[in-house]
Amino acid sequence: MPKDFLKGTADRYDVVVIGSGLGGLTAANILARNGLSVLLLEQHYKLGGLATWFKRPGGHIFDISLHGFPYGMVKSCRRYWSKEIADSIVQLEGVRFDNPMFSLTTTFDRNDFTRLLTTDFGIAQENVDRFFDSARSMNFYDDQTKTTRELFDEYFPGREDVIRLLMEPITYANGSTLEDPALTYGIVFSNFMSKGVFVFQGGTDKLVKSMEKELVASGVDVRINCDVEKINVGSGGIESVVVNGKTINTSAVVSNANLRSTIFDLVGEDKFDRSFVDEAKEVRLNNSSTQVYMALGNDDTVPRETGDLLFSSTAERFQTDLLLDRNITSRTFSFYYPDTRPEGKGRTLIVSSTNANYSDWVGMSKEEYEASKHELVETTLDALEKYVPNSRERVVHAEAATPVTFEHYTKHISGASFGTKFEGLMVSRALPDQIRGLYHAGSCGIIMSGWLGTINYGVIVANDVINQLSKMPATSPVASN
């Protein structure tokens, strides 16, 4: 008889959170800390969404998305999670660029970028300061018609090398392009420029397990292998969810699923105004990714000066379409040295990441798909040879993930790594105006993507829910028989 993963749940909760990405986890924790009864439902057997990991024989633990985030993570984790989690965040000091235009290493903060731009790239100090000040002052309510390309042309006309330095890592971080609104670039870039790039020491497994511990302590009812089939809506707003065939009543739902999935699959477009549906259908998904996970042999490592993050490219110029092309010219290598997991087995792991189009990977026969994954691994090993000599002989395990892989495990439409483009944020924020009690805290709008963006969006949405429920009559969970 199959296990009942909903055994012991109540018939009613104040809030049901669908999905356990960082936004969903954070929203659930804040809601429970504020005295609300919260049920967290995750369709996978592990929490974390794309903030996850997997193990392979030989003591290898691969992180899926632990590549780097801004210092703001320290403050957010300390305030909304725990001091223990915040204290495990450490800085990455070696961020490298290697391409036909330039090769350099940086601490990736404003002071070092100012030094590079003025000394190595010959940009006037005044222009550099004006650019940084402009980016730092951007917010959600600014002009949304000005593109990132126009921003760069204003301060660095004709300088494709400068654009590459400033743009390439942000494109990697959240899928943004030169055609997206400048404010989506400015907000994210300024976050990184504050104090540099940070990472969680101990790995994603330690982080998510620490978060799960906090959730339980806060009183969240956490359930895995629970796939929500439907969000039921009545005349007064949210009424219940259907999960694993069981109906659970609630006053509010926070969906950490993809925005389009939330609207069109979990709720249904017939529950929304026609104009809103039309607007939601225009929301574009962000791109997906491919990754190659590689492990060096026992006691084998690479010199620390190889870098922590390495933005490598053979393309002559920076072009967004080239970053998505199946004929890969740009890869970001993340090096996980033994001290990434101080309590682990001392392994050195390397993950190569590239932005990718779902359409390039879907619809193949099984044989074609496996051959394409094999080719991805082989070409990645070829590219790695420049930085890790004799890598083919030294790598003892290598495997690839594609947009199809991410779609399979996360149920993100088209394997989208960063949710939606900018217009998705307005649609996400408007959900409770359409249906009372319906909220979305998934990755969207570029600025609410990535580790820090999704956590902060979870905070914003949780506060919205608390404000709404404070105006409604209190209800209590009722234990099921």
URVEN-V599075 format. One record per helix or strand. SS is the DSSP state (H for helix, E for strand). FROM is the first residue (numbers start at 0). LEN is the number of residues. If there is no record, write none. Layout:
SS|FROM|LEN, SS|FROM|LEN
This chain:
E|9|1, E|11|7, H|21|12, E|37|4, E|52|4, E|59|4, E|68|1, H|71|9, H|82|5, E|88|4, E|94|4, E|102|4, H|109|11, H|124|12, E|146|1, H|147|8, H|159|15, E|180|1, H|181|14, E|196|4, H|202|16, E|220|3, E|227|7, E|236|7, E|245|10, H|258|9, H|268|3, H|273|8, E|284|1, E|287|9, H|303|3, E|308|5, H|319|5, E|329|7, H|337|4, E|348|8, H|357|3, H|365|19, H|390|4, E|394|7, H|402|8, H|412|3, E|419|1, H|422|12, E|437|3, E|443|1, E|447|1, H|449|20, E|478|1
